[in-house]
Amino acid sequence: MQRLTIEAVGKTAKIAILSAKLNDKAEPLNALEDLKFYTRENLDELLNTISQIEILIKEGIPVSDDLVEMLKVLLHRIEMEMQYRRDV
């Protein structure tokens, strides 16, 4: 079961990054919302990123390269957290 959860988190992270690169804001937002349930260590940063994307949507601002890079780092951290947690 843990292996499937780790795979699901990894695929969700990839969807978020690829969608952000395409300037799609709704799909990364949905993916990040889904990942809230799988992180403890990175929850504050994840919630902050969700808020940033919500602002981009409201203001009609495109996804920046900096945000995509930040997403890559955050989502990698969440993936690593999942791999090393034992209570998933």
Secondary structure, 3 states (H helix, E strand, C coil): CHHHHHHHHHHHHHHHHHHHHCCCCHHHHHHHHHHHHHCCCCHHHHHHHHHHHHHHHHHCCCCCHHHHHHHHHHHHHHHHHHHHCCCC
